[in-house]
Amino acid sequence: MTDQNTLVETERAMQSRVGPLALDIEAAQAVSSIYRAANAVRMHVTKEVLRPADITWTGFVVMWVVWIWDGLETRRAAEAAAISKATLTGVVKTLEARGWMEKRGREDDRRLVEIYLTPSGVKLMEELYPKFNAIESQVVAGLSARRKNEMAASLRAIVTTIESQGDLETDD
């Protein structure tokens, strides 16, 4: 038995295990494929782009959402990065220690804290994001522009369905 099975092997094993149950196999295979594709991309990006820069996936995602919004209140940053506030606290502490992020109390409510990239954090994102995007281009290179657009529309529809049910809370 190998350490990792292919997608086709996994789908065959699932089919034989759950075949007698009344299930929507196509839905199960679609969602399983989303999960496996996301993990494969995450592992590839981590190996090729993030690990050489000594940043974790979660650290990068937090920096990315703070970068694109030019600062965020911590609760919003955790939501945007799909992590818990507790996880965000540790990530921000690490990013602060590296000089890439800073916390600031809000002027209108000192109980709330906003996080911002430092100039070196902005510089890092400007260096890393093009490399990240090159991997994005690489992993979908076998798809036509039409198929990429269809895939993006399908995935957006899934996220919109979940958002409309109010089910995008994080517990990690």
C-alpha positions as CSV (number, residue, x, y, z in Angstrom):
1,M,0.0,0.0,0.0
2,T,1.4,3.4,-1.0
3,D,1.5,6.5,1.2
4,Q,-0.7,8.5,-1.2
5,N,-3.3,7.3,-3.6
6,T,-4.2,9.0,-6.8
7,L,-7.6,10.8,-7.2
8,V,-8.9,8.0,-9.5
9,E,-7.8,5.3,-7.0
10,T,-9.5,7.2,-4.1
11,E,-12.7,7.6,-6.1
12,R,-12.7,3.9,-7.0
13,A,-12.2,2.9,-3.3
14,M,-14.9,5.3,-2.2
15,Q,-17.3,3.9,-4.8
16,S,-16.7,0.3,-3.7
17,R,-17.1,1.3,0.0
18,V,-20.2,3.5,-0.2
19,G,-21.8,2.0,-3.3
20,P,-24.6,0.3,-1.5
21,L,-25.6,3.5,0.4
22,A,-28.1,6.0,-1.1
23,L,-25.6,8.8,-1.9
24,D,-25.0,11.5,-4.5
25,I,-21.7,10.1,-5.7
26,E,-21.2,12.9,-8.2
27,A,-21.5,15.5,-5.5
28,A,-19.1,13.5,-3.3
29,Q,-16.6,13.2,-6.1
30,A,-16.9,16.9,-7.0
31,V,-16.3,18.1,-3.4
32,S,-13.5,15.5,-2.9
33,S,-11.8,16.8,-6.0
34,I,-12.1,20.4,-4.7
35,Y,-10.5,19.4,-1.5
36,R,-7.7,17.4,-3.1
37,A,-7.0,20.1,-5.7
38,A,-6.8,22.8,-3.0
39,N,-4.5,20.8,-0.9
40,A,-2.3,19.9,-3.9
41,V,-2.0,23.6,-4.9
42,R,-1.3,24.6,-1.3
43,M,1.5,22.0,-0.9
44,H,3.0,23.0,-4.2
45,V,2.9,26.8,-3.5
46,T,4.3,26.2,0.0
47,K,7.2,24.1,-1.4
48,E,8.0,26.4,-4.3
49,V,7.3,29.9,-3.0
50,L,6.5,30.2,0.7
51,R,9.0,27.8,2.4
52,P,12.0,29.5,0.6
53,A,10.7,32.8,2.0
54,D,10.3,31.3,5.5
55,I,6.6,32.0,5.7
56,T,3.7,29.5,6.3
57,W,0.6,29.2,4.2
58,T,-1.5,30.8,6.9
59,G,1.0,33.6,7.4
60,F,0.9,34.3,3.7
61,V,-2.9,34.3,3.6
62,V,-3.1,36.7,6.6
63,M,-0.5,39.0,4.9
64,W,-2.4,38.8,1.6
65,V,-5.8,39.9,3.0
66,V,-4.2,42.7,5.1
67,W,-2.3,43.8,2.0
68,I,-5.3,43.9,-0.4
69,W,-7.4,45.7,2.1
70,D,-4.6,48.0,3.3
71,G,-5.1,47.1,6.9
72,L,-7.9,45.2,8.7
73,E,-9.5,45.0,12.2
74,T,-8.3,41.7,13.6
75,R,-11.7,40.1,13.6
76,R,-12.2,40.9,9.9
77,A,-8.7,39.7,9.1
78,A,-9.4,36.3,10.8
79,E,-12.7,36.0,8.9
80,A,-11.0,36.9,5.6
81,A,-8.2,34.4,6.1
82,A,-10.7,31.8,7.3
83,I,-9.0,31.2,10.6
84,S,-10.0,31.6,14.2
85,K,-9.1,34.8,16.1
86,A,-6.8,32.7,18.4
87,T,-4.9,31.4,15.4
88,L,-4.6,34.9,14.0
89,T,-3.1,36.1,17.3
90,G,-0.2,33.6,17.0
91,V,0.3,34.4,13.3
92,V,0.3,38.1,13.8
93,K,2.8,37.7,16.6
94,T,5.2,35.8,14.3
95,L,4.7,38.3,11.5
96,E,5.4,41.2,13.8
97,A,8.6,39.5,15.1
98,R,9.8,39.3,11.5
99,G,9.0,43.0,10.9
100,W,6.3,42.3,8.3
101,M,3.2,43.4,10.3
102,E,2.2,45.9,13.0
103,K,-0.8,46.3,15.2
104,R,-2.5,49.6,15.9
105,G,-5.3,50.5,18.3
106,R,-8.3,52.1,16.6
107,E,-8.6,55.8,17.2
108,D,-12.4,55.6,17.6
109,D,-12.4,52.5,19.9
110,R,-9.2,51.5,21.6
111,R,-10.6,48.0,22.4
112,L,-10.3,47.2,18.7
113,V,-7.0,46.5,17.0
114,E,-6.1,46.8,13.4
115,I,-3.2,45.1,11.6
116,Y,-1.2,46.6,8.8
117,L,1.8,45.5,6.8
118,T,5.0,47.3,7.4
119,P,7.0,48.6,4.5
120,S,9.1,45.4,4.5
121,G,5.8,43.4,4.6
122,V,4.5,45.3,1.6
123,K,7.9,44.6,-0.2
124,L,7.7,40.9,0.7
125,M,4.2,40.7,-0.8
126,E,5.2,42.5,-3.9
127,E,8.0,39.9,-4.3
128,L,6.0,36.8,-3.3
129,Y,2.7,37.4,-5.0
130,P,4.0,37.4,-8.6
131,K,5.7,34.0,-7.8
132,F,2.5,32.8,-6.2
133,N,0.5,33.8,-9.3
134,A,3.1,32.1,-11.5
135,I,2.2,28.8,-9.7
136,E,-1.5,29.6,-10.2
137,S,-0.9,30.0,-13.9
138,Q,1.2,26.8,-14.0
139,V,-1.4,24.6,-12.3
140,V,-4.2,25.6,-14.7
141,A,-2.1,25.8,-17.8
142,G,-3.8,22.7,-19.2
143,L,-7.2,24.4,-19.2
144,S,-8.5,26.8,-21.9
145,A,-9.5,30.3,-20.9
146,R,-13.2,29.1,-21.2
147,R,-12.7,26.2,-18.8
148,K,-10.8,28.4,-16.3
149,N,-13.7,30.8,-16.4
150,E,-16.3,28.0,-16.0
151,M,-14.3,26.5,-13.2
152,A,-14.1,29.9,-11.4
153,A,-17.8,30.5,-11.9
154,S,-18.7,27.0,-10.5
155,L,-16.5,27.5,-7.5
156,R,-17.9,30.9,-6.8
157,A,-21.4,29.4,-7.0
158,I,-20.4,26.9,-4.3
159,V,-19.0,29.6,-2.0
160,T,-22.1,31.8,-2.6
161,T,-24.4,28.8,-1.7
162,I,-22.5,28.3,1.5
163,E,-22.4,32.0,2.3
164,S,-26.1,32.3,1.8
165,Q,-26.6,29.6,4.4
166,G,-24.3,31.5,6.8
167,D,-22.0,28.5,7.2
168,L,-18.5,30.1,6.7
169,E,-17.6,30.3,10.4
170,T,-14.2,29.0,11.4
171,D,-13.3,26.9,14.4
172,D,-9.7,25.9,13.8
